[in-house]
Structure formats: C-alpha cells, structure tokens
Amino acid sequence: MGGEGSGRYGRSGTKRTIEEVPALDVRAWAREGLLVEGQWFSATMTGRGGGHSVTVQVEDDSVQILRQLKPTPGRAPIGFRVQLDRTYPRFGGVRYWFLCPRPDCNRRMALLYPAGREFACRRCLNLTYPSQSENRRWRALRQAQKIRVRLGASANVMTPFPLRPRGMHVMTYMSQLRRMFEAEQYFWAGSADERMRRD
C-alpha cells in the first residue's frame, strides 16, 4: 500500500527522511511573485524524487493544486485545496505558509509532501530530518561544517579556521568560533575513541 509520501517505514525499519520525498515549497512561490489572486502557474516539486509537476491556481486565502497521479492519457488531474496563512516579520514584508490540510493538524508549514491523493506536513507523514538518524558525533561534525560555511570558509574541518567576515561583530564571531571548536573537538574525540577500540 503506502505509495508516494505515505510516511511508511522502509524495509530497514527506519523512517523516511524529508530528502526522500518530493515537496511543494510555498517560499519559492512567494519569492517568484506567484502568489497573486487569480494567478495560474506550473510548479515542480523539489527534493529527491521531485520533478513531478503540478498546476496551481491562487485564490484569496488558498491555493488549488491540480496534479496527475498517473500519466494516463485523457485522465483528469486530481484537485486539492490548501489554505494559506501570512505572517508579517518585524522588519517588513510578508511571509507565506501552507496550513497543513489534515483536520487534526492545521500547522503552519513552508513545505508540504504528497500522500496519495492529498498533501500533508512532515509531522503528519512521520518524516524525519537526515540528522535525526545520525549519532551525536556526526551531528557535531555537521554543526561545525555549517558554522564554517556561515563564516565564509570551506566546510572542510582539516582547513584553517575561518577569519572574521567583514561587518560581523567581534562578539558574534567569537561565539560562532567557540561553538565550532567545541563541535570539532567532540567529533575528533569520537574519532580517537573509535581508533582505540579498533586497536
């Protein structure tokens, strides 16, 4: 049964991650200026397994999503309505959200995933983030790499630590460096433990 985006466990017993399921991203639509009432546009689902195309009609506070479940000639696409919500950040602008269509959910979400004939959020489909299946040591490495990239350097932890980016406050820079060093120290300590266990 299961089907696309059903949230079922894989054969190994592990949950599927958000990277394994295609998604609709309302942020991308907003960035492209597509969320104008009365507008029709074609959108491609993102992520691994993406590439599936949907047709979207923008209504007042919702979008009507038309998709072809199977590429059968002459078969009409399935229509599905998703409510939209807006928030207004402190420094101006507007941020759009999907409201999860599941009646017992209704959470604000930037991404929705296909589940058979409908769409739902990550929580309803029991999808996890890739980092949730990593052990603590590898999460520490990922954190260190993110900080390095944020500071404008290579993600490679074998390279020298990144210099302070122009315009960044010294205290912010020192705080980021401290977090990076702590994460890298935890990762390397774990590497040493593994080598000792092998020897």
C-alpha positions in Angstrom: 0.0 0.0 0.0 1.9 3.1 1.2 2.5 4.9 -2.1 4.2 8.2 -2.6 4.7 10.2 0.6 2.7 7.8 2.8 5.1 8.0 5.6 5.6 4.2 5.9 8.7 2.7 7.3 11.3 1.4 4.8 12.4 -2.2 4.6 15.3 -1.5 7.1 12.7 -0.3 9.7 13.9 3.3 9.5 11.7 6.2 8.9 11.9 8.1 5.6 13.6 11.4 5.6 12.3 14.7 4.1 15.1 14.3 1.4 13.5 11.1 0.1 10.1 12.7 -0.6 9.2 15.4 -3.2 7.8 18.6 -1.7 5.9 21.8 -2.5 7.6 24.9 -1.2 5.4 28.0 -0.7 8.5 30.1 0.0 9.8 29.6 -3.6 6.4 30.6 -5.0 6.4 33.8 -2.8 10.0 34.7 -3.9 8.9 34.4 -7.6 5.9 36.6 -7.0 3.4 33.9 -8.0 1.0 34.2 -5.1 -1.3 36.7 -6.7 -5.0 36.0 -6.5 -6.3 34.7 -9.8 -2.8 33.6 -11.0 -2.3 30.2 -12.6 1.2 28.7 -12.8 3.0 25.4 -13.1 5.4 24.3 -10.3 7.8 21.4 -10.0 8.1 19.6 -6.7 11.5 19.9 -5.1 13.8 17.4 -3.4 14.9 13.9 -4.3 12.1 12.2 -6.2 11.0 15.7 -7.3 10.4 16.6 -10.9 6.7 15.9 -10.6 4.8 18.9 -12.0 1.6 20.4 -10.6 -0.7 23.2 -11.7 -1.6 25.8 -9.1 -4.5 28.3 -9.1 -4.1 31.1 -6.5 -7.3 32.0 -4.7 -7.9 34.6 -1.9 -6.6 32.6 1.1 -5.8 29.3 -0.5 -4.3 27.5 -3.5 -5.9 24.9 -5.7 -3.3 22.3 -6.6 -4.0 20.1 -9.7 -1.8 17.1 -10.2 -1.8 14.0 -12.4 -1.4 10.9 -10.2 -0.6 8.6 -13.1 0.4 9.7 -16.6 -2.7 8.2 -18.2 -3.8 9.9 -21.4 -7.2 11.6 -21.1 -7.3 11.2 -17.3 -8.3 14.4 -15.5 -5.9 15.7 -12.8 -6.8 15.5 -9.1 -7.7 18.8 -7.5 -6.7 19.6 -3.9 -7.2 22.8 -1.9 -4.6 24.0 0.6 -5.3 27.1 2.9 -2.6 29.8 3.1 -1.6 31.9 6.0 0.5 35.1 6.2 2.8 36.4 8.9 4.4 39.9 8.9 8.0 40.0 10.0 9.1 42.8 12.2 11.2 44.5 9.6 8.6 44.5 6.8 7.4 42.2 4.1 5.1 39.2 4.2 5.8 35.5 4.8 3.5 32.9 3.3 2.8 29.5 4.9 0.7 26.4 4.0 -1.7 25.3 6.6 -1.5 21.5 6.8 -4.7 20.2 5.4 -5.1 17.3 7.9 -8.0 18.2 10.1 -6.2 17.3 13.3 -3.1 19.3 12.4 -3.6 22.7 10.7 0.1 23.7 11.5 1.8 26.4 9.6 4.4 24.8 7.3 6.6 26.0 4.4 6.7 22.6 2.8 4.0 20.0 2.1 4.6 16.5 0.9 2.3 14.3 -1.3 0.4 11.5 0.4 -1.6 9.6 -2.1 -4.3 11.9 -3.4 -3.6 14.6 -0.8 -0.8 16.6 0.7 0.3 16.8 4.4 3.1 18.2 6.5 6.3 16.4 7.7 4.9 15.6 11.1 1.6 14.1 9.9 3.6 11.8 7.5 6.1 10.9 10.1 9.1 12.1 8.0 12.4 12.8 9.8 15.3 15.1 9.1 18.5 13.3 7.9 20.4 14.5 11.1 17.9 12.6 13.3 19.4 9.3 12.1 23.0 10.4 12.8 24.8 9.7 16.0 25.9 12.6 18.2 29.4 12.6 16.8 28.3 13.1 13.2 25.8 15.7 14.2 28.7 17.6 15.8 30.7 17.4 12.5 27.7 18.7 10.6 27.3 21.6 13.0 31.0 22.6 12.7 30.7 22.5 8.9 27.6 24.7 8.9 29.4 27.3 11.1 32.5 27.2 8.8 30.3 27.9 5.8 28.4 30.6 7.6 31.7 32.3 8.3 32.6 32.2 4.6 35.1 29.4 4.7 35.3 25.8 3.4 33.2 23.1 5.2 36.4 21.0 5.4 37.4 20.7 9.1 41.0 20.0 8.0 41.5 23.6 6.7 42.5 26.6 8.9 39.7 28.2 10.9 37.7 30.9 9.1 38.6 34.6 9.6 36.0 37.1 10.8 33.8 38.1 7.9 33.7 41.8 7.1 30.8 43.5 9.0 30.4 40.7 11.6 30.6 41.9 15.2 33.6 40.6 17.1 31.4 39.0 19.9 29.3 37.2 17.3 32.4 35.9 15.6 33.9 34.7 18.8 30.7 33.0 19.8 30.5 31.2 16.5 34.2 30.1 16.7 33.6 28.8 20.2 30.7 26.7 19.0 32.7 25.5 16.0 35.7 24.5 18.1 33.5 22.6 20.7 31.7 20.7 17.9 35.0 19.8 16.2 36.6 18.8 19.5 33.7 16.4 20.1 34.0 14.9 16.6 37.7 14.4 16.8 37.5 12.9 20.4 35.0 10.4 19.0 37.4 9.5 16.1 40.2 8.8 18.7 37.8 6.6 20.7 36.9 4.6 17.6 40.6 4.1 16.7 41.4 2.9 20.2 38.5 0.4 20.1 39.8 -1.0 16.8 43.4 -1.3 18.1 
